[in-house]
């Protein structure tokens, strides 16, 4: 039995026969070996093990992605909270500044009114003191004038009146007092 043999042409120009093993050439032998390897892999369930490994890796990656998403949401919530706190702090600082300005204006206004009241009160006190001094001076002047008038009257009476005239004056006053009752 003679089988046709494939030939390969070389540079030398002489054909030579391709080696074969029971009719299997090298490419066929390689194909057959690959089929045997794939059959063994399938028989040992290697694709299922690879699938399980890939599935566990996919599950791990999904868990990591879910955790990363949860962390991202938590970070966004914290960021929003801190932004809210920062805005609140800015508003509070503005309110404190505004309140301080208001209180400062109130203090200045109160100081002005207190100073004006103090000036007015001291002015009144000075006026009252001057008026009291004037009254005291008037009283002293009146007392001095009354004393001088009484002395002058006593001297005039002593010079003009005698005891008989004094008796007549006393009698006349008694009569007038009796009529007045």
Secondary structure, DSSP 8 states (H G I E B T S, - for coil): ------EE--TT---EE---BTTB-HHHHHHHHHHHHHHHHHHTTHHHHHHHHHHHHHHHHHHHHHHHHHHHHHHHHHHHHHHHHHHHHHHHHHHHHHHHHHHHHHHHHHHHHHHHHHHHHHHHHHHHHHHHHHHHHHHHHHHHHHHHHHHHHHHHHHHH--HHHHHHHHHHHHHHHHHH-
